[in-house]
């Protein structure tokens, strides 16, 4: 941007600004932000992994039995809780998961305390056991 001073009879010095460079910068910034924007699906349009059974009209509790693994600290040691059973390593968890019904999906609920690696190993154990749908659920979600 050039700033010149002109000598005028009425005033001693008058500033003039060249606005072309400022307009160029504005359009370059606008183009940058438009090209780098990430377009994501709105969260209210995301599909849920929870699909109710539409064939049954009774709506009884046995229509939907979620299979949930809680990843939590038990006696200051990370563990995997499946119902009332507690597993300390992902291999024994995978063996137990392979005996469950695979079509209803698996939910991994992670409580505060364990590291991300324990949550990831629980998700991998679910995939290795044959679950096609393994969903991460933070505590309280």
Secondary structure, DSSP 8 states (H G I E B T S, - for coil): --EEEE--SSSS-EEEE--HHHHHHHHHHHHHHHHH------GGG---S----SS-SS--GGG----EEEEEEETTEEEEEETTEEESSHHHHHHHHTTS-STT-EEEEE-TTS-HHHHHHHHHHHHHHT-S-EEEEETT-
